[in-house]
């Protein structure tokens, strides 16, 4: 029987090195090539969207499962790291889970096409600019029937330590959500509420791992802090799945974001839940708009 925790650990360890345009371009390209070769070894045809940043070529990378119809559901994760960080949790966890999804679903055929997209340049200084990989990718989707998107973002840190969970507007959110950082969060904007509710329901049907969620205005810190933001710009419902990153993870955006900080048994269970979500969304007939 496959040990999902060990599979995820090996992949996170493989890519946990600083990787970005500004200081670690060769490492960034190495991880890009690792993603491409991994997908090809699974039997996928790999798509690439190259563009130039700081005079250097970077690229979004994707692979797709064929579906019965022409609707597309996208699951994405960014593969770059912030400067001075090996980015094990941010976002080695998201990339590793996305690769595992592509691997385990590769022989499936759903009603919708499922596209696995690995984005570059999510981190500052490109975050929420025209150089952000997901922004360029989302803008290229005109004419396609993309029904929704999930962003896997910093999903590997869980703890039962009391009072380990913070929030933006802490005095308000602590009245509704747990004070212990042992849950996966589903975060959307108001236009993505239907997709968020369906996703969290599918997650809870699949695993018993704690999950919380909410659809909030983008002005609240953290709500738009990943690639789902880019899809909102073009009117596509999108939801971020996260351990809440800086509101829980002590090593966020630091040199200490290393593979030993990840809770691998919890991440394996989170992965199982995410796979259940993707399977359910890929078979849905409803609209999320």
Phi and psi in degrees as GROMACS dihedral restraints (atoms count N, CA, C in turn):
[ dihedral_restraints ]
;  ai    aj    ak    al  type     phi  dphi    fc
    3     4     5     6     1   -66.0    20    10
    4     5     6     7     1   132.3    20    10
    6     7     8     9     1   -92.3    20    10
    7     8     9    10     1    97.5    20    10
    9    10    11    12     1   -64.0    20    10
   10    11    12    13     1   -37.4    20    10
   12    13    14    15     1   -61.6    20    10
   13    14    15    16     1   -41.5    20    10
   15    16    17    18     1   -72.2    20    10
   16    17    18    19     1   -36.8    20    10
   18    19    20    21     1   -60.4    20    10
   19    20    21    22     1   -45.5    20    10
   21    22    23    24     1   -66.5    20    10
   22    23    24    25     1   -39.6    20    10
   24    25    26    27     1   -60.2    20    10
   25    26    27    28     1   -46.9    20    10
   27    28    29    30     1   -60.3    20    10
   28    29    30    31     1   -42.3    20    10
   30    31    32    33     1   -70.7    20    10
   31    32    33    34     1   -39.4    20    10
   33    34    35    36     1   -64.1    20    10
   34    35    36    37     1   -42.7    20    10
   36    37    38    39     1   -63.4    20    10
   37    38    39    40     1   -34.5    20    10
   39    40    41    42     1   -64.3    20    10
   40    41    42    43     1   -36.0    20    10
   42    43    44    45     1  -107.2    20    10
   43    44    45    46     1     2.7    20    10
   45    46    47    48     1   -83.4    20    10
   46    47    48    49     1    79.0    20    10
   48    49    50    51     1  -147.3    20    10
   49    50    51    52     1   145.5    20    10
   51    52    53    54     1   -51.4    20    10
   52    53    54    55     1   131.0    20    10
   54    55    56    57     1  -147.7    20    10
   55    56    57    58     1   105.6    20    10
   57    58    59    60     1  -165.5    20    10
   58    59    60    61     1   167.3    20    10
   60    61    62    63     1   -68.5    20    10
   61    62    63    64     1   -39.6    20    10
   63    64    65    66     1   -70.8    20    10
   64    65    66    67     1   -40.0    20    10
   66    67    68    69     1  -127.4    20    10
   67    68    69    70     1   -18.0    20    10
   69    70    71    72     1  -142.3    20    10
   70    71    72    73     1    57.9    20    10
   72    73    74    75     1   -66.7    20    10
   73    74    75    76     1   -43.0    20    10
   75    76    77    78     1   -62.0    20    10
   76    77    78    79     1   -39.1    20    10
   78    79    80    81     1   -67.1    20    10
   79    80    81    82     1   -38.1    20    10
   81    82    83    84     1   -59.8    20    10
   82    83    84    85     1   -46.2    20    10
   84    85    86    87     1   -66.9    20    10
   85    86    87    88     1   -33.9    20    10
   87    88    89    90     1   -62.8    20    10
   88    89    90    91     1   -43.2    20    10
   90    91    92    93     1   -68.1    20    10
   91    92    93    94     1   -39.6    20    10
   93    94    95    96     1   -56.2    20    10
   94    95    96    97     1   -46.6    20    10
   96    97    98    99     1   -68.5    20    10
   97    98    99   100     1   -34.1    20    10
   99   100   101   102     1   -62.4    20    10
  100   101   102   103     1   -43.3    20    10
  102   103   104   105     1   -62.3    20    10
  103   104   105   106     1   -46.7    20    10
  105   106   107   108     1   -59.5    20    10
  106   107   108   109     1   -48.9    20    10
  108   109   110   111     1   -66.2    20    10
  109   110   111   112     1   -36.2    20    10
  111   112   113   114     1   -62.5    20    10
  112   113   114   115     1   -44.7    20    10
  114   115   116   117     1   -66.4    20    10
  115   116   117   118     1   -41.4    20    10
  117   118   119   120     1   -64.1    20    10
  118   119   120   121     1   -38.3    20    10
  120   121   122   123     1   -66.2    20    10
  121   122   123   124     1   -23.0    20    10
  123   124   125   126     1   -81.3    20    10
  124   125   126   127     1    -9.2    20    10
  126   127   128   129     1   100.4    20    10
  127   128   129   130     1     9.1    20    10
  129   130   131   132     1   -86.3    20    10
  130   131   132   133     1   151.0    20    10
  132   133   134   135     1   -83.8    20    10
  133   134   135   136     1   128.6    20    10
  135   136   137   138     1   -98.8    20    10
  136   137   138   139     1   131.4    20    10
  138   139   140   141     1   -99.6    20    10
  139   140   141   142     1   146.4    20    10
  141   142   143   144     1  -136.4    20    10
  142   143   144   145     1   135.3    20    10
  144   145   146   147     1  -118.1    20    10
  145   146   147   148     1    91.8    20    10
  147   148   149   150     1   -82.8    20    10
  148   149   150   151     1   150.2    20    10
  150   151   152   153     1  -158.1    20    10
  151   152   153   154     1   174.7    20    10
  153   154   155   156     1  -110.4    20    10
  154   155   156   157     1   133.0    20    10
  156   157   158   159     1  -131.9    20    10
  157   158   159   160     1   129.3    20    10
  159   160   161   162     1    52.9    20    10
  160   161   162   163     1    33.6    20    10
  162   163   164   165     1    76.1    20    10
  163   164   165   166     1    11.2    20    10
  165   166   167   168     1  -123.2    20    10
  166   167   168   169     1   144.3    20    10
  168   169   170   171     1   -80.1    20    10
  169   170   171   172     1   130.3    20    10
  171   172   173   174     1  -126.9    20    10
  172   173   174   175     1   172.2    20    10
  174   175   176   177     1  -158.6    20    10
  175   176   177   178     1   142.4    20    10
  177   178   179   180     1   -83.6    20    10
  178   179   180   181     1   146.6    20    10
  180   181   182   183     1  -130.4    20    10
  181   182   183   184     1   140.9    20    10
  183   184   185   186     1  -150.3    20    10
  184   185   186   187     1   164.7    20    10
  186   187   188   189     1  -143.9    20    10
  187   188   189   190     1   157.7    20    10
  189   190   191   192     1  -139.4    20    10
  190   191   192   193     1   139.6    20    10
  192   193   194   195     1   -88.5    20    10
  193   194   195   196     1   131.4    20    10
  195   196   197   198     1   -67.3    20    10
  196   197   198   199     1   148.1    20    10
  198   199   200   201     1  -122.2    20    10
  199   200   201   202     1   172.3    20    10
  201   202   203   204     1   -70.7    20    10
  202   203   204   205     1   -38.0    20    10
  204   205   206   207     1  -107.6    20    10
  205   206   207   208     1  -165.0    20    10
  207   208   209   210     1  -106.0    20    10
  208   209   210   211     1     4.6    20    10
  210   211   212   213     1   -72.8    20    10
  211   212   213   214     1   147.1    20    10
  213   214   215   216     1  -124.0    20    10
  214   215   216   217     1   133.9    20    10
  216   217   218   219     1  -115.9    20    10
  217   218   219   220     1   132.4    20    10
  219   220   221   222     1  -108.3    20    10
  220   221   222   223     1   134.3    20    10
  222   223   224   225     1  -118.9    20    10
  223   224   225   226     1   126.4    20    10
  225   226   227   228     1  -133.2    20    10
  226   227   228   229     1   161.3    20    10
  228   229   230   231     1  -156.3    20    10
  229   230   231   232     1   145.2    20    10
  231   232   233   234     1   -91.3    20    10
  232   233   234   235     1   144.2    20    10
  234   235   236   237     1  -109.1    20    10
  235   236   237   238     1    -2.7    20    10
  237   238   239   240     1   -83.1    20    10
  238   239   240   241     1   162.6    20    10
  240   241   242   243     1  -120.3    20    10
  241   242   243   244     1   158.9    20    10
  243   244   245   246     1   -69.7    20    10
  244   245   246   247     1   156.9    20    10
  246   247   248   249     1   -56.5    20    10
  247   248   249   250     1   137.8    20    10
  249   250   251   252     1    71.5    20    10
  250   251   252   253     1    16.0    20    10
  252   253   254   255     1  -131.6    20    10
  253   254   255   256     1   138.3    20    10
  255   256   257   258     1   -76.1    20    10
  256   257   258   259     1   -11.2    20    10
  258   259   260   261     1    58.4    20    10
  259   260   261   262     1    45.2    20    10
  261   262   263   264     1   -65.2    20    10
  262   263   264   265     1   -49.5    20    10
  264   265   266   267     1   -83.0    20    10
  265   266   267   268     1   -37.9    20    10
  267   268   269   270     1  -114.3    20    10
  268   269   270   271     1    85.2    20    10
  270   271   272   273     1  -137.9    20    10
  271   272   273   274     1    44.5    20    10
  273   274   275   276     1   -59.9    20    10
  274   275   276   277     1   -32.3    20    10
  276   277   278   279     1   -66.1    20    10
  277   278   279   280     1   -44.7    20    10
  279   280   281   282     1   -64.5    20    10
  280   281   282   283     1   -43.3    20    10
  282   283   284   285     1   -63.3    20    10
  283   284   285   286     1   -44.1    20    10
  285   286   287   288     1   -65.7    20    10
  286   287   288   289     1   -40.3    20    10
  288   289   290   291     1   -67.2    20    10
  289   290   291   292     1   -36.1    20    10
  291   292   293   294     1   -67.1    20    10
  292   293   294   295     1   -40.9    20    10
  294   295   296   297     1   -62.6    20    10
  295   296   297   298     1   -40.1    20    10
  297   298   299   300     1   -66.5    20    10
  298   299   300   301     1   -38.0    20    10
  300   301   302   303     1   -59.1    20    10
  301   302   303   304     1   -48.2    20    10
  303   304   305   306     1   -59.4    20    10
  304   305   306   307     1   -39.4    20    10
  306   307   308   309     1   -69.5    20    10
  307   308   309   310     1   -47.6    20    10
  309   310   311   312     1   -77.5    20    10
  310   311   312   313     1   -22.1    20    10
  312   313   314   315     1   -99.1    20    10
  313   314   315   316     1     1.5    20    10
  315   316   317   318     1   -63.1    20    10
  316   317   318   319     1   -21.9    20    10
  318   319   320   321     1  -100.4    20    10
  319   320   321   322     1     6.4    20    10
  321   322   323   324     1   -87.4    20    10
  322   323   324   325     1   157.4    20    10
  324   325   326   327     1  -138.5    20    10
  325   326   327   328     1   114.4    20    10
  327   328   329   330     1  -108.9    20    10
  328   329   330   331     1   174.6    20    10
  330   331   332   333     1   -65.1    20    10
  331   332   333   334     1   -40.3    20    10
  333   334   335   336     1  -100.3    20    10
  334   335   336   337     1   152.0    20    10
  336   337   338   339     1   -71.9    20    10
  337   338   339   340     1   139.7    20    10
  339   340   341   342     1  -114.5    20    10
  340   341   342   343     1   123.3    20    10
  342   343   344   345     1  -115.0    20    10
  343   344   345   346     1   126.1    20    10
  345   346   347   348     1   -99.4    20    10
  346   347   348   349     1   115.7    20    10
  348   349   350   351     1  -120.7    20    10
  349   350   351   352     1   129.1    20    10
  351   352   353   354     1  -108.0    20    10
  352   353   354   355     1   114.7    20    10
  354   355   356   357     1   -97.2    20    10
  355   356   357   358     1   145.3    20    10
  357   358   359   360     1  -101.1    20    10
  358   359   360   361     1   163.7    20    10
  360   361   362   363     1    57.7    20    10
  361   362   363   364     1    40.8    20    10
  363   364   365   366     1   -79.2    20    10
  364   365   366   367     1   -31.4    20    10
  366   367   368   369     1   -79.3    20    10
  367   368   369   370     1   159.4    20    10
  369   370   371   372     1   -57.3    20    10
  370   371   372   373     1   146.6    20    10
  372   373   374   375     1   -89.6    20    10
  373   374   375   376     1    10.2    20    10
  375   376   377   378     1   -96.3    20    10
  376   377   378   379     1   -10.4    20    10
  378   379   380   381     1   -56.4    20    10
  379   380   381   382     1   129.7    20    10
  381   382   383   384     1    56.2    20    10
  382   383   384   385     1    37.7    20    10
  384   385   386   387     1  -126.3    20    10
  385   386   387   388     1   177.5    20    10
  387   388   389   390     1   -70.6    20    10
  388   389   390   391     1    -9.4    20    10
  390   391   392   393     1   -95.4    20    10
  391   392   393   394     1    -2.2    20    10
  393   394   395   396     1   -70.3    20    10
  394   395   396   397     1   127.3    20    10
  396   397   398   399     1   -56.7    20    10
  397   398   399   400     1   -45.1    20    10
  399   400   401   402     1   -68.1    20    10
  400   401   402   403     1   -29.0    20    10
  402   403   404   405     1   -65.3    20    10
  403   404   405   406     1   -46.7    20    10
  405   406   407   408     1   -64.2    20    10
  406   407   408   409     1   -40.3    20    10
  408   409   410   411     1   -66.6    20    10
  409   410   411   412     1   -46.6    20    10
  411   412   413   414     1   -60.0    20    10
  412   413   414   415     1   -38.6    20    10
  414   415   416   417     1   -69.8    20    10
  415   416   417   418     1   -17.0    20    10
  417   418   419   420     1   -86.4    20    10
  418   419   420   421     1    -1.5    20    10
  420   421   422   423     1   -89.5    20    10
  421   422   423   424     1     3.4    20    10
  423   424   425   426     1   -54.5    20    10
  424   425   426   427     1   129.1    20    10
  426   427   428   429     1    97.6    20    10
  427   428   429   430     1   -17.4    20    10
  429   430   431   432     1   -90.4    20    10
  430   431   432   433     1   150.5    20    10
  432   433   434   435     1   -91.8    20    10
  433   434   435   436     1    70.3    20    10
  435   436   437   438     1   -85.8    20    10
  436   437   438   439     1   117.3    20    10
  438   439   440   441     1   -92.3    20    10
  439   440   441   442     1   -18.4    20    10
  441   442   443   444     1   177.4    20    10
  442   443   444   445     1   171.9    20    10
  444   445   446   447     1  -148.1    20    10
  445   446   447   448     1   140.7    20    10
  447   448   449   450     1  -114.1    20    10
  448   449   450   451     1   133.4    20    10
  450   451   452   453     1  -108.8    20    10
  451   452   453   454     1   118.7    20    10
  453   454   455   456     1   -92.4    20    10
  454   455   456   457     1   110.7    20    10
  456   457   458   459     1  -137.6    20    10
  457   458   459   460     1   107.4    20    10
  459   460   461   462     1    55.7    20    10
  460   461   462   463     1    74.3    20    10
  462   463   464   465     1  -120.1    20    10
  463   464   465   466     1    24.1    20    10
  465   466   467   468     1  -116.2    20    10
  466   467   468   469     1     4.5    20    10
  468   469   470   471     1  -116.5    20    10
  469   470   471   472     1   118.6    20    10
  471   472   473   474     1  -138.4    20    10
  472   473   474   475     1   137.6    20    10
  474   475   476   477     1  -146.1    20    10
  475   476   477   478     1   147.4    20    10
  477   478   479   480     1   -97.3    20    10
  478   479   480   481     1    10.8    20    10
  480   481   482   483     1   -65.6    20    10
  481   482   483   484     1   129.0    20    10
  483   484   485   486     1   -58.7    20    10
  484   485   486   487     1   143.4    20    10
  486   487   488   489     1    57.7    20    10
  487   488   489   490     1    34.7    20    10
  489   490   491   492     1   -91.1    20    10
  490   491   492   493     1    -2.9    20    10
  492   493   494   495     1  -112.9    20    10
  493   494   495   496     1   125.2    20    10
  495   496   497   498     1  -109.8    20    10
  496   497   498   499     1   172.6    20    10
  498   499   500   501     1  -146.8    20    10
  499   500   501   502     1   157.0    20    10
  501   502   503   504     1   -68.1    20    10
  502   503   504   505     1   150.6    20    10
  504   505   506   507     1    48.8    20    10
  505   506   507   508     1    52.8    20    10
  507   508   509   510     1   -50.9    20    10
  508   509   510   511     1   -41.6    20    10
  510   511   512   513     1   -63.8    20    10
  511   512   513   514     1   -25.3    20    10
  513   514   515   516     1   -89.3    20    10
  514   515   516   517     1   -48.1    20    10
  516   517   518   519     1   -71.4    20    10
  517   518   519   520     1   -27.6    20    10
  519   520   521   522     1   -66.7    20    10
  520   521   522   523     1   -19.4    20    10
  522   523   524   525     1   -74.0    20    10
  523   524   525   526     1   -22.2    20    10
  525   526   527   528     1  -110.3    20    10
  526   527   528   529     1   -31.7    20    10
  528   529   530   531     1  -117.8    20    10
  529   530   531   532     1   161.9    20    10
  531   532   533   534     1   -66.0    20    10
  532   533   534   535     1   155.6    20    10
  534   535   536   537     1   -94.7    20    10
  535   536   537   538     1    -1.2    20    10
  537   538   539   540     1  -109.8    20    10
  538   539   540   541     1   130.9    20    10
  540   541   542   543     1   -86.7    20    10
  541   542   543   544     1    60.9    20    10
  543   544   545   546     1  -118.2    20    10
  544   545   546   547     1    20.8    20    10
  546   547   548   549     1  -125.4    20    10
  547   548   549   550     1   158.3    20    10
  549   550   551   552     1   -90.9    20    10
  550   551   552   553     1   134.5    20    10
  552   553   554   555     1  -103.1    20    10
  553   554   555   556     1   138.1    20    10
  555   556   557   558     1  -109.6    20    10
  556   557   558   559     1   118.7    20    10
  558   559   560   561     1  -125.9    20    10
  559   560   561   562     1   127.9    20    10
  561   562   563   564     1  -141.2    20    10
  562   563   564   565     1   176.1    20    10
  564   565   566   567     1   -97.7    20    10
  565   566   567   568     1   171.0    20    10
  567   568   569   570     1   -55.7    20    10
  568   569   570   571     1   -34.8    20    10
  570   571   572   573     1   -70.6    20    10
  571   572   573   574     1   -14.2    20    10
  573   574   575   576     1  -105.9    20    10
  574   575   576   577     1    12.7    20    10
  576   577   578   579     1   -60.5    20    10
  577   578   579   580     1   -38.7    20    10
  579   580   581   582     1   -65.8    20    10
  580   581   582   583     1   -43.5    20    10
  582   583   584   585     1   -65.0    20    10
  583   584   585   586     1   -40.7    20    10
  585   586   587   588     1   -60.7    20    10
  586   587   588   589     1   -47.9    20    10
  588   589   590   591     1   -63.9    20    10
  589   590   591   592     1   -39.9    20    10
  591   592   593   594     1   -66.1    20    10
  592   593   594   595     1   -40.9    20    10
  594   595   596   597     1   -65.6    20    10
  595   596   597   598     1   -46.5    20    10
  597   598   599   600     1   -68.3    20    10
  598   599   600   601     1   -32.1    20    10
  600   601   602   603     1   -64.7    20    10
  601   602   603   604     1   -44.3    20    10
  603   604   605   606     1   -64.2    20    10
  604   605   606   607     1   -39.1    20    10
  606   607   608   609     1   -60.9    20    10
  607   608   609   610     1   -46.7    20    10
  609   610   611   612     1   -68.9    20    10
  610   611   612   613     1   -28.2    20    10
  612   613   614   615     1   -70.6    20    10
  613   614   615   616     1   -26.1    20    10
  615   616   617   618     1   -89.8    20    10
  616   617   618   619     1   -43.8    20    10
  618   619   620   621     1  -135.4    20    10
  619   620   621   622     1   163.1    20    10
  621   622   623   624     1   -95.2    20    10
  622   623   624   625     1     4.4    20    10
  624   625   626   627     1   -60.4    20    10
  625   626   627   628     1   137.9    20    10
  627   628   629   630     1   -59.6    20    10
  628   629   630   631     1   138.6    20    10
  630   631   632   633     1  -143.3    20    10
  631   632   633   634     1   139.1    20    10
  633   634   635   636     1  -131.8    20    10
  634   635   636   637     1   157.9    20    10
  636   637   638   639     1  -160.6    20    10
  637   638   639   640     1   162.0    20    10
  639   640   641   642     1  -170.9    20    10
  640   641   642   643     1   151.1    20    10
  642   643   644   645     1  -110.4    20    10
  643   644   645   646     1   116.7    20    10
  645   646   647   648     1  -133.5    20    10
  646   647   648   649     1   160.6    20    10
  648   649   650   651     1   -61.8    20    10
  649   650   651   652     1   147.4    20    10
  651   652   653   654     1   -66.1    20    10
  652   653   654   655     1   -16.2    20    10
  654   655   656   657     1   -70.8    20    10
  655   656   657   658     1   -16.1    20    10
  657   658   659   660     1   -77.4    20    10
  658   659   660   661     1   126.4    20    10
  660   661   662   663     1   -54.7    20    10
  661   662   663   664     1   131.8    20    10
  663   664   665   666     1    99.8    20    10
  664   665   666   667     1   -26.5    20    10
  666   667   668   669     1   -62.9    20    10
  667   668   669   670     1   -40.1    20    10
  669   670   671   672     1  -105.0    20    10
  670   671   672   673     1    21.9    20    10
  672   673   674   675     1   -87.4    20    10
  673   674   675   676     1    47.0    20    10
  675   676   677   678     1  -169.9    20    10
  676   677   678   679     1  -163.6    20    10
  678   679   680   681     1   -70.6    20    10
  679   680   681   682     1   -15.7    20    10
  681   682   683   684     1   -60.5    20    10
  682   683   684   685     1   -30.4    20    10
  684   685   686   687     1   -54.0    20    10
  685   686   687   688     1   -40.6    20    10
  687   688   689   690     1   -65.7    20    10
  688   689   690   691     1   -35.6    20    10
  690   691   692   693     1   -75.7    20    10
  691   692   693   694     1   -31.6    20    10
  693   694   695   696     1   -61.1    20    10
  694   695   696   697     1   -33.0    20    10
  696   697   698   699     1   -62.5    20    10
  697   698   699   700     1   -26.5    20    10
  699   700   701   702     1  -111.1    20    10
  700   701   702   703     1    15.5    20    10
  702   703   704   705     1    80.9    20    10
  703   704   705   706     1    19.0    20    10
  705   706   707   708     1   -98.3    20    10
  706   707   708   709     1   125.6    20    10
  708   709   710   711     1   -58.0    20    10
  709   710   711   712     1   134.6    20    10
  711   712   713   714     1  -151.8    20    10
  712   713   714   715     1   144.8    20    10
  714   715   716   717     1  -132.7    20    10
  715   716   717   718     1   136.1    20    10
  717   718   719   720     1   -93.6    20    10
  718   719   720   721     1   132.7    20    10
  720   721   722   723     1  -105.6    20    10
  721   722   723   724     1   125.9    20    10
  723   724   725   726     1  -156.1    20    10
  724   725   726   727     1   156.4    20    10
  726   727   728   729     1   -85.9    20    10
  727   728   729   730     1     8.2    20    10
  729   730   731   732     1    82.9    20    10
  730   731   732   733     1     2.1    20    10
  732   733   734   735     1    50.3    20    10
  733   734   735   736     1  -115.2    20    10
  735   736   737   738     1   -64.2    20    10
  736   737   738   739     1   -14.4    20    10
  738   739   740   741     1   -84.0    20    10
  739   740   741   742     1    -0.1    20    10
  741   742   743   744     1  -145.0    20    10
  742   743   744   745     1   -41.3    20    10
  744   745   746   747     1   -83.7    20    10
  745   746   747   748     1   113.0    20    10
  747   748   749   750     1   -66.4    20    10
  748   749   750   751     1   -17.8    20    10
  750   751   752   753     1  -106.6    20    10
  751   752   753   754     1    15.1    20    10
  753   754   755   756     1   -56.8    20    10
  754   755   756   757     1   130.0    20    10
  756   757   758   759     1    55.2    20    10
  757   758   759   760     1    38.4    20    10
  759   760   761   762     1  -130.7    20    10
  760   761   762   763     1   169.4    20    10
  762   763   764   765     1   -68.7    20    10
  763   764   765   766     1   -11.5    20    10
  765   766   767   768     1   -92.5    20    10
  766   767   768   769     1     6.0    20    10
  768   769   770   771     1   -79.4    20    10
  769   770   771   772     1    76.4    20    10
  771   772   773   774     1  -114.1    20    10
  772   773   774   775     1   162.7    20    10
  774   775   776   777     1   -59.1    20    10
  775   776   777   778     1   -27.5    20    10
  777   778   779   780     1   -69.6    20    10
  778   779   780   781     1   -12.0    20    10
  780   781   782   783     1   -84.8    20    10
  781   782   783   784     1   -11.5    20    10
  783   784   785   786     1   -80.6    20    10
  784   785   786   787     1   140.1    20    10
  786   787   788   789     1   -90.6    20    10
  787   788   789   790     1    93.2    20    10
  789   790   791   792     1   -69.1    20    10
  790   791   792   793     1   -41.0    20    10
  792   793   794   795     1   -59.8    20    10
  793   794   795   796     1   -40.9    20    10
  795   796   797   798     1   -66.6    20    10
  796   797   798   799     1   -41.8    20    10
  798   799   800   801     1   -62.2    20    10
  799   800   801   802     1   -37.8    20    10
  801   802   803   804     1   -62.4    20    10
  802   803   804   805     1   -40.1    20    10
  804   805   806   807     1   -69.3    20    10
  805   806   807   808     1   -39.8    20    10
  807   808   809   810     1   -59.9    20    10
  808   809   810   811     1   -43.6    20    10
  810   811   812   813     1   -56.8    20    10
  811   812   813   814     1   -46.6    20    10
  813   814   815   816     1   -57.1    20    10
  814   815   816   817     1   -41.5    20    10
  816   817   818   819     1   -65.3    20    10
  817   818   819   820     1   -41.2    20    10
  819   820   821   822     1   -64.1    20    10
  820   821   822   823     1   -40.7    20    10
  822   823   824   825     1   -60.2    20    10
  823   824   825   826     1   -40.7    20    10
  825   826   827   828     1   -62.6    20    10
  826   827   828   829     1   -38.0    20    10
  828   829   830   831     1   -63.1    20    10
  829   830   831   832     1   -47.9    20    10
  831   832   833   834     1   -64.8    20    10
  832   833   834   835     1   -42.0    20    10
  834   835   836   837     1   -59.7    20    10
  835   836   837   838     1   -43.7    20    10
  837   838   839   840     1   -67.2    20    10
  838   839   840   841     1   -44.5    20    10
  840   841   842   843     1   -66.0    20    10
  841   842   843   844     1   -33.8    20    10
  843   844   845   846     1   -69.1    20    10
  844   845   846   847     1   -22.8    20    10
  846   847   848   849     1   -98.8    20    10
  847   848   849   850     1    -9.4    20    10
  849   850   851   852     1   -61.2    20    10
  850   851   852   853     1   154.3    20    10
  852   853   854   855     1  -112.0    20    10
  853   854   855   856     1    -8.6    20    10
  855   856   857   858     1   -86.4    20    10
  856   857   858   859     1   160.3    20    10
  858   859   860   861     1   -91.9    20    10
  859   860   861   862     1   151.0    20    10
  861   862   863   864     1  -105.8    20    10
  862   863   864   865     1     8.2    20    10
